[in-house]
Amino acid sequence: MTCEKWEARSEFAEFVWETMEEHDAPGVSVAVADASDVLYAEGFGYRDRERGLPASPETVYGVASITKSFAALAIMLSETDGAITAADTVIKHLPEFTFSGDEWDRAMSIHHFLTHTSGLPPTGALRYCMVRSMEGDPMVEQLREAGRWEEWVDRDPIDDYEGLLQYLAEVGESPLGRPGEQFSYSNDAYSLLGTIVQRANQCSFEEYVQERILGPLGMHDSTFDLECVQSCDEATQLYAKDSGGDLYLSPRWQDAPAMVGAGFLRSTALDLVRCGQFYLRGGEANGRRIIGADSLTRMATAYFPAGRMQSYGYGLMIRPDYSGVTLVEHGGSLKGISSHFGYVPEKGLTVSVLCNLQGVPVSKIWLAAVNLLLGLPIDEKRSEEPEYDAGEKELSRFVGTYRSGEGARLYIYPEDGEMYAEIEGEKSHLRPSGPDTAAIMSRGQESMIRFIPGPTGEVRAVYAGLRIIPKISDEPDG
C-alpha cells in the first residue's frame, strides 16, 4: 500500500533502496502514520529472496529490543492495576534476586531496571538463554570458524526465569556502581521485568502482553509464539553474513524463554505504527482507554543521559529538541533482525522500519522518513560530535582491549598517527570529540563513545553501544 497522502514518498523510496543496496539487505518494510490514519506503508525487496517472495507492510519480522517498550508498558499497566509500583525494590517481587550480595542489590528498584541504571553489567546470559534455539543453524558454523561458539556452550543453557536468577547470583561479575549512578543497557534487567510482570499478575508475561496490549491495540499480527510465526505465510526468512561479508540464509529464529521481555516479540510494520498511534492518542486504542496518559508521559520522560543528546525513559529513547520536536524511539538487533520504531508527539507522527538482516542501519531509514515528514533534509542527523584537538599523550590513554561478559570486543590502537577501533572485526576511524569522548563511524553512521576514568585518571572502561565495557588490558591485542 502506497498512499498518496505523503508527497515525499519517491525521495524516501530512493533512500531506502540505496541503503539496502549498500548493506545488501534482502528486505525492508516501512509504515508511516498519524494519530488516525496510515499515511504510507510499503515493502522493499524480499521476505524470502530464494523464492522471490516480496516484503510487504504485513510481513512478520522479529523486532528484537523494541520489545522492551512493551515490557515497560506492561509494568505501567501493572502499576495502574495496583499490582506493583515503579518505586518498588526488585527483591520485593523477586526475593531470591541477588547479584553482588550486598546492600546495592537491595537498593535496586523497578525504576532502575526500566532505565538501565541498576548497576548490572552486560553479562553472557543472553547467549545461554538463546543457545538451544541455535541448534542446526548455519550461524553456528560461522561462530565456530570465528572461535566464538565456545562462549555459547561453556556452561549449561538457561531455560527459564529461575535459571536466569541463579545465573546472576553465580556469575561473579562486579556491579558497575550504585543503582542510579550510571547508565548501561541491560538485557538481564528487562528479562527480570518480565518475571516481575508474570508474578504480579499470576500469568505468563506473554499472556499478559497479549491480553492487555496486543489484543486491545489491534496488533493481531504480533506474537511471542514462535510456532505461530513459523507457520505464517507472511513471515520473513532470516539472513546473516559470513566472515567474508557474503549473505546466506540463516533460517532458525533465535528464541529465549527466560528473556522474552528483553527482545523476542515478532510483529509487522503496520502493527508497530498501531502501537505508535496508541501513544499519540494518550493511551486510547479502538475507542477504549487502555492506560492513563500520565503513565505514557512517564515512559517518555528523559530520566538518564544515554548519549550526548539522548536520554532513556522507560523502554524508550528520548531525543529532545530535534529541530523543535521530540524524538521518542527504540531500535533492535538480533540475528536476522534490524528494527526501529518511534513517534514524534508534537507532530502526531509515528514510523516503523523492519529488516531481515542484522547490522542494517534502519535507524537512518527511520530518521529519513521523520526528516521528510518534518520538512527537513533527508540526511539531517540527530546530532554531530564536535571537533577536538587531542595530543598524542591524551590519546594514548584510550589504547587497549575492552571486553564485556555479554561478548562485546573492542580494540583501540594507533596507526599512522591516527586512532582506530576494531569492533567485532570491523575497523573504524576514531575521531576525538572531547577529553574523554570520540566519534566512531560504523556502517555509515557516526556515534559517540566515552572513556570512563578510574580513581587515578587511568581509563577503566569505555561506554560504547549503550553499554559500559571494562578495559581488560592496556594492549590492543585484536
C-alpha positions as CSV (number, residue, x, y, z in Angstrom):
1,M,0.0,0.0,0.0
2,T,1.5,3.3,-1.1
3,C,-0.7,6.2,-0.1
4,E,-0.9,9.5,-2.0
5,K,-1.0,11.4,1.3
6,W,2.8,11.6,1.6
7,E,4.3,13.7,-1.1
8,A,7.9,12.8,-0.3
9,R,7.3,9.0,-0.9
10,S,9.5,8.9,-4.1
11,E,12.5,10.6,-2.4
12,F,12.1,8.3,0.6
13,A,11.9,5.1,-1.5
14,E,15.1,6.0,-3.3
15,F,16.8,6.5,0.0
16,V,15.6,3.1,1.2
17,W,16.8,1.3,-2.0
18,E,20.2,3.0,-1.7
19,T,20.6,1.9,1.9
20,M,19.5,-1.6,1.1
21,E,22.0,-1.9,-1.8
22,E,24.8,-0.5,0.3
23,H,24.3,-3.1,3.1
24,D,23.0,-6.0,0.9
25,A,19.7,-6.1,2.8
26,P,17.2,-8.6,1.4
27,G,14.0,-7.0,2.6
28,V,12.7,-3.9,4.4
29,S,9.2,-2.9,5.4
30,V,8.1,0.6,6.4
31,A,4.9,2.2,7.7
32,V,4.2,5.9,8.5
33,A,1.0,7.1,10.3
34,D,-0.5,10.0,12.1
35,A,-2.8,9.5,15.1
36,S,-5.7,8.3,13.0
37,D,-4.5,7.2,9.5
38,V,-1.8,5.3,7.8
39,L,0.0,7.7,5.5
40,Y,2.4,5.3,3.9
41,A,3.1,1.6,4.0
42,E,5.5,-0.2,1.7
43,G,7.7,-3.3,1.4
44,F,11.1,-3.2,-0.4
45,G,12.9,-6.3,-1.6
46,Y,12.1,-9.8,-0.4
47,R,10.9,-11.5,2.7
48,D,12.2,-14.7,1.0
49,R,14.9,-14.0,-1.6
50,E,15.3,-17.6,-2.6
51,R,11.6,-18.0,-3.6
52,G,11.2,-14.4,-4.8
53,L,8.5,-13.6,-2.3
54,P,8.3,-9.8,-1.8
55,A,8.4,-7.9,1.5
56,S,5.2,-6.1,2.4
57,P,3.9,-3.9,5.3
58,E,2.2,-7.1,6.6
59,T,5.5,-9.2,6.6
60,V,6.2,-10.5,10.1
61,Y,9.7,-9.8,11.4
62,G,11.4,-10.0,14.7
63,V,11.6,-6.6,16.5
64,A,14.3,-7.5,19.0
65,S,14.8,-4.8,21.6
66,I,11.7,-2.8,20.6
67,T,10.1,-5.5,22.8
68,K,11.5,-3.5,25.8
69,S,8.9,-0.8,25.2
70,F,6.2,-3.4,25.6
71,A,7.8,-4.8,28.8
72,A,7.8,-1.2,30.1
73,L,4.2,-0.7,29.1
74,A,3.3,-4.0,30.9
75,I,5.0,-2.6,34.0
76,M,3.0,0.6,33.8
77,L,-0.3,-1.3,33.3
78,S,0.5,-3.5,36.3
79,E,1.1,-0.3,38.3
80,T,-2.2,1.0,37.1
81,D,-3.8,-2.2,38.4
82,G,-2.2,-1.7,41.8
83,A,0.0,-4.8,41.5
84,I,3.3,-3.0,41.6
85,T,4.9,0.4,41.6
86,A,8.0,1.6,39.7
87,A,9.5,2.6,43.0
88,D,9.3,-0.9,44.4
89,T,12.5,-2.7,45.1
90,V,13.3,-5.6,42.8
91,I,13.6,-8.0,45.8
92,K,10.0,-7.1,46.9
93,H,8.8,-9.1,43.8
94,L,11.9,-11.3,43.3
95,P,13.1,-12.1,46.8
96,E,15.6,-14.6,45.6
97,F,17.3,-12.0,43.4
98,T,21.0,-11.4,44.2
99,F,23.9,-10.2,42.2
100,S,26.6,-8.5,44.2
101,G,25.4,-9.9,47.5
102,D,25.4,-6.5,49.3
103,E,23.1,-3.6,50.0
104,W,23.3,-2.5,46.4
105,D,21.1,-5.5,45.4
106,R,18.5,-4.5,48.0
107,A,18.5,-0.9,46.7
108,M,17.8,-1.8,43.0
109,S,14.3,-0.8,42.1
110,I,12.0,-1.4,39.2
111,H,12.7,2.2,38.1
112,H,16.4,1.3,37.9
113,F,15.7,-1.7,35.8
114,L,13.4,0.3,33.5
115,T,16.1,3.0,33.0
116,H,19.1,0.7,32.7
117,T,20.6,2.3,35.8
118,S,20.6,-0.7,38.2
119,G,24.4,-1.2,38.0
120,L,24.1,-4.6,36.4
121,P,27.0,-5.1,33.9
122,P,26.5,-6.7,30.5
123,T,26.7,-10.5,31.2
124,G,26.6,-13.5,29.0
125,A,23.1,-14.5,30.0
126,L,21.5,-13.8,26.6
127,R,23.8,-16.3,24.8
128,Y,23.0,-19.0,27.3
129,C,19.2,-18.3,27.1
130,M,19.3,-18.5,23.2
131,V,21.7,-21.4,22.7
132,R,19.1,-24.2,22.4
133,S,17.3,-22.3,19.6
134,M,20.6,-22.1,17.6
135,E,20.8,-25.9,17.1
136,G,21.1,-26.7,13.4
137,D,21.5,-23.1,12.2
138,P,24.3,-22.3,9.7
139,M,25.3,-19.4,12.0
140,V,26.8,-22.0,14.4
141,E,29.4,-22.9,11.9
142,Q,30.3,-19.2,11.4
143,L,30.7,-18.8,15.1
144,R,32.9,-21.9,15.2
145,E,35.1,-20.5,12.5
146,A,35.5,-17.3,14.4
147,G,36.4,-19.1,17.6
148,R,33.2,-17.7,19.3
149,W,31.0,-20.8,19.7
150,E,32.8,-21.9,22.8
151,E,31.4,-18.8,24.5
152,W,27.8,-20.1,23.9
153,V,28.4,-23.6,25.3
154,D,30.9,-23.2,28.2
155,R,28.0,-23.6,30.7
156,D,24.5,-25.2,30.7
157,P,21.8,-23.4,28.8
158,I,19.4,-21.1,30.8
159,D,15.8,-22.3,30.1
160,D,13.6,-20.3,32.5
161,Y,13.4,-17.3,34.8
162,E,14.6,-19.4,37.8
163,G,17.7,-20.4,35.8
164,L,18.4,-16.7,34.9
165,L,18.1,-15.7,38.6
166,Q,20.5,-18.5,39.6
167,Y,23.0,-17.5,36.8
168,L,23.0,-13.8,38.0
169,A,23.6,-15.0,41.6
170,E,26.6,-17.1,40.5
171,V,28.2,-15.2,37.6
172,G,30.7,-13.4,39.8
173,E,30.9,-10.1,38.0
174,S,31.2,-6.8,39.8
175,P,28.4,-4.2,39.6
176,L,29.1,-1.0,37.6
177,G,28.2,1.2,40.5
178,R,25.4,2.0,42.9
179,P,21.9,1.9,41.5
180,G,21.1,5.2,39.8
181,E,24.7,6.2,39.2
182,Q,25.4,5.1,35.7
183,F,23.5,4.0,32.5
184,S,24.4,0.7,30.9
185,Y,22.0,-1.1,28.7
186,S,20.9,-4.4,30.4
187,N,19.0,-7.2,28.7
188,D,19.1,-9.0,32.0
189,A,17.2,-6.3,33.8
190,Y,14.4,-6.3,31.2
191,S,14.2,-10.0,31.3
192,L,13.6,-9.8,35.0
193,L,11.0,-7.1,34.5
194,G,9.1,-9.8,32.5
195,T,9.4,-12.1,35.5
196,I,8.0,-9.3,37.8
197,V,5.0,-8.8,35.4
198,Q,4.4,-12.6,35.5
199,R,4.5,-12.9,39.3
200,A,2.5,-9.8,39.9
201,N,-0.3,-10.8,37.6
202,Q,-0.2,-14.6,38.1
203,C,0.0,-15.3,34.3
204,S,2.9,-15.5,31.9
205,F,4.5,-12.3,30.6
206,E,3.5,-13.3,27.0
207,E,-0.2,-13.9,28.0
208,Y,-0.3,-10.6,29.9
209,V,1.1,-8.6,26.9
210,Q,-1.2,-10.4,24.5
211,E,-4.4,-9.8,26.6
212,R,-3.6,-6.3,27.8
213,I,-1.6,-4.7,24.9
214,L,-1.5,-6.6,21.6
215,G,-5.2,-7.5,21.5
216,P,-6.7,-4.2,22.6
217,L,-4.4,-2.3,20.3
218,G,-5.4,-4.4,17.3
219,M,-1.9,-5.7,16.8
220,H,-3.3,-9.0,15.5
221,D,-0.1,-10.0,13.6
222,S,2.2,-9.6,16.6
223,T,3.1,-12.6,18.8
224,F,5.7,-14.1,21.0
225,D,4.7,-17.6,19.8
226,L,7.5,-18.9,17.6
227,E,5.4,-21.8,16.2
228,C,2.8,-19.2,15.1
229,V,5.5,-17.3,13.3
230,Q,7.0,-20.3,11.6
231,S,3.6,-21.3,10.3
232,C,2.7,-17.9,8.9
233,D,3.0,-17.4,5.2
234,E,3.8,-13.7,5.6
235,A,6.8,-14.4,8.0
236,T,10.2,-13.4,6.7
237,Q,13.1,-15.6,6.2
238,L,16.2,-14.6,8.2
239,Y,19.6,-13.8,6.8
240,A,23.1,-13.3,8.0
241,K,26.6,-12.6,6.6
242,D,29.7,-14.7,6.8
243,S,33.2,-13.5,7.7
244,G,33.7,-12.5,4.1
245,G,30.6,-10.4,4.0
246,D,28.6,-12.8,1.9
247,L,24.9,-13.1,2.6
248,Y,23.4,-16.5,3.5
249,L,20.1,-17.9,4.6
250,S,20.0,-18.4,8.4
251,P,16.5,-19.8,9.0
252,R,16.5,-20.6,12.7
253,W,14.7,-17.9,14.8
254,Q,16.6,-17.1,18.0
255,D,14.4,-17.6,21.0
256,A,14.9,-17.3,24.8
257,P,12.0,-18.3,27.1
258,A,13.8,-16.7,30.0
259,M,14.3,-13.4,28.2
260,V,11.1,-12.7,26.3
261,G,10.7,-9.2,27.9
262,A,14.1,-8.1,26.5
263,G,13.7,-8.8,22.8
264,F,11.5,-11.6,21.4
265,L,8.3,-10.1,20.1
266,R,7.6,-10.6,16.4
267,S,5.5,-8.0,14.6
268,T,4.8,-6.1,11.4
269,A,5.5,-2.5,10.3
270,L,1.7,-1.8,10.3
271,D,1.2,-3.3,13.8
272,L,4.0,-1.2,15.2
273,V,2.5,2.1,13.9
274,R,-0.8,1.0,15.5
275,C,1.2,1.0,18.7
276,G,2.6,4.4,17.9
277,Q,-0.9,5.7,17.3
278,F,-1.8,4.4,20.8
279,Y,1.0,6.6,22.3
280,L,-0.1,9.6,20.2
281,R,-3.7,9.2,21.4
282,G,-2.5,9.3,25.0
283,G,-3.4,5.7,25.8
284,E,-6.6,5.1,23.7
285,A,-7.0,2.4,21.1
286,N,-10.0,1.4,19.1
287,G,-12.2,3.8,21.2
288,R,-11.1,2.4,24.5
289,R,-8.9,3.8,27.2
290,I,-6.2,1.3,27.8
291,I,-4.0,3.3,30.2
292,G,-3.8,6.9,31.5
293,A,-1.9,9.5,29.5
294,D,0.2,10.3,32.6
295,S,1.7,6.7,32.5
296,L,2.8,7.1,28.9
297,T,4.2,10.5,29.7
298,R,6.4,8.9,32.4
299,M,7.5,6.3,29.9
300,A,8.7,9.1,27.6
301,T,10.4,11.1,30.3
302,A,14.2,11.6,29.9
303,Y,15.4,10.1,33.1
304,F,19.1,9.4,32.5
305,P,21.6,10.5,29.7
306,A,22.4,7.7,27.3
307,G,24.5,9.8,24.8
308,R,25.4,13.4,24.0
309,M,21.9,14.3,23.0
310,Q,19.8,11.3,24.0
311,S,18.3,10.0,27.3
312,Y,16.5,6.9,28.3
313,G,12.9,6.7,29.6
314,Y,11.0,3.5,30.3
315,G,11.7,1.3,27.4
316,L,12.1,4.3,25.1
317,M,15.0,6.5,24.0
318,I,14.3,10.3,24.1
319,R,15.9,12.9,21.9
320,P,14.6,16.3,23.0
321,D,14.7,19.5,20.8
322,Y,15.4,17.9,17.5
323,S,14.6,20.9,15.3
324,G,12.0,21.9,17.8
325,V,10.4,18.5,18.3
326,T,11.0,15.4,20.5
327,L,12.0,12.0,19.0
328,V,10.7,9.1,21.1
329,E,12.2,5.9,19.7
330,H,13.8,2.5,20.2
331,G,15.7,0.1,18.0
332,G,16.5,-3.6,18.0
333,S,19.1,-6.0,16.7
334,L,19.4,-9.8,16.7
335,K,20.4,-12.4,14.1
336,G,18.2,-11.7,11.0
337,I,16.7,-8.6,12.6
338,S,17.3,-4.8,12.3
339,S,14.4,-2.8,13.7
340,H,13.4,0.8,14.6
341,F,10.2,2.3,15.8
342,G,9.1,5.6,17.3
343,Y,7.0,8.7,17.3
344,V,7.1,12.5,17.3
345,P,4.5,13.6,19.8
346,E,4.4,17.3,18.8
347,K,3.6,16.4,15.2
348,G,1.4,13.4,15.8
349,L,3.5,11.1,13.6
350,T,4.8,7.6,14.0
351,V,7.2,5.5,11.9
352,S,8.3,1.9,11.9
353,V,11.1,0.1,9.9
354,L,11.8,-3.6,9.9
355,C,14.5,-5.6,8.1
356,N,15.5,-9.3,7.9
357,L,19.3,-8.8,8.2
358,Q,21.2,-7.7,11.3
359,G,23.5,-4.7,11.0
360,V,21.5,-2.7,8.6
361,P,21.2,1.0,9.8
362,V,17.4,1.1,9.8
363,S,17.5,3.9,12.3
364,K,18.8,6.0,9.4
365,I,15.8,5.0,7.3
366,W,13.5,5.8,10.2
367,L,15.1,9.2,10.7
368,A,15.0,9.9,6.9
369,A,11.2,9.3,7.0
370,V,10.9,11.6,10.0
371,N,13.0,14.3,8.4
372,L,10.9,14.4,5.3
373,L,7.7,14.5,7.3
374,L,9.1,17.5,9.3
375,G,10.3,19.2,6.1
376,L,14.0,18.7,6.9
377,P,16.8,17.5,4.6
378,I,16.5,13.7,4.3
379,D,20.0,13.2,5.7
380,E,19.7,15.5,8.7
381,K,21.4,13.9,11.7
382,R,20.3,13.5,15.3
383,S,23.5,15.2,16.4
384,E,27.1,15.6,15.4
385,E,30.2,15.1,17.6
386,P,32.3,18.3,18.0
387,E,35.8,18.7,16.8
388,Y,38.5,18.3,19.4
389,D,42.3,18.6,19.1
390,A,43.8,15.8,21.3
391,G,47.5,15.3,21.9
392,E,49.4,12.0,21.5
393,K,49.7,11.5,25.2
394,E,46.0,12.2,25.7
395,L,45.0,9.7,23.1
396,S,47.4,7.0,24.4
397,R,45.2,6.7,27.5
398,F,42.5,5.1,25.3
399,V,44.7,2.4,23.8
400,G,43.8,-1.1,24.9
401,T,41.4,-4.1,24.9
402,Y,37.9,-3.8,26.2
403,R,35.6,-6.8,26.7
404,S,32.3,-7.5,28.4
405,G,30.7,-10.7,29.7
406,E,27.9,-10.1,27.1
407,G,30.5,-10.7,24.4
408,A,31.5,-7.2,23.2
409,R,35.1,-7.0,22.0
410,L,36.6,-3.6,21.3
411,Y,40.3,-2.8,20.5
412,I,41.6,0.7,20.4
413,Y,45.0,1.2,18.7
414,P,47.1,3.9,17.0
415,E,48.1,3.6,13.3
416,D,49.9,6.2,11.1
417,G,49.3,9.0,13.7
418,E,45.5,8.3,13.9
419,M,43.4,6.3,16.3
420,Y,41.3,3.3,15.3
421,A,38.8,0.9,16.9
422,E,38.1,-2.6,15.9
423,I,34.6,-3.8,16.9
424,E,33.6,-7.3,16.0
425,G,36.2,-7.4,13.2
426,E,35.1,-4.1,11.7
427,K,37.8,-1.4,11.6
428,S,36.7,2.2,12.2
429,H,38.4,5.5,12.5
430,L,38.3,7.1,15.9
431,R,38.0,10.9,15.9
432,P,38.5,12.7,19.3
433,S,35.5,14.8,20.2
434,G,36.4,15.8,23.8
435,P,38.8,15.0,26.6
436,D,37.1,11.6,27.2
437,T,34.9,11.1,24.1
438,A,35.4,10.2,20.5
439,A,33.3,9.9,17.4
440,I,33.3,6.5,15.7
441,M,32.0,5.8,12.2
442,S,30.3,2.4,11.8
443,R,28.0,1.2,9.0
444,G,27.7,4.7,7.7
445,Q,26.7,6.2,11.0
446,E,28.7,8.3,13.4
447,S,28.2,7.7,17.1
448,M,29.9,8.7,20.3
449,I,31.9,6.5,22.6
450,R,33.0,7.7,26.1
451,F,36.1,6.6,28.0
452,I,35.5,6.2,31.7
453,P,38.3,7.1,34.1
454,G,39.3,5.2,37.2
455,P,40.2,6.7,40.6
456,T,43.6,7.9,39.5
457,G,42.7,9.1,36.0
458,E,43.5,5.9,34.0
459,V,40.8,4.7,31.7
460,R,39.0,1.7,33.3
461,A,36.1,1.2,30.8
462,V,34.5,2.5,27.6
463,Y,30.9,3.4,27.1
464,A,30.0,2.1,23.6
465,G,26.9,0.6,22.1
466,L,25.0,1.9,25.1
467,R,27.0,-0.4,27.4
468,I,29.8,0.1,29.8
469,I,32.6,-2.3,28.7
470,P,35.5,-2.9,31.1
471,K,39.1,-2.4,30.0
472,I,41.0,-5.7,30.5
473,S,44.4,-4.8,29.1
474,D,46.5,-1.8,28.1
475,E,47.5,-3.7,25.0
476,P,45.3,-3.7,21.8
477,D,45.5,-7.5,21.3
478,G,42.9,-7.6,18.5
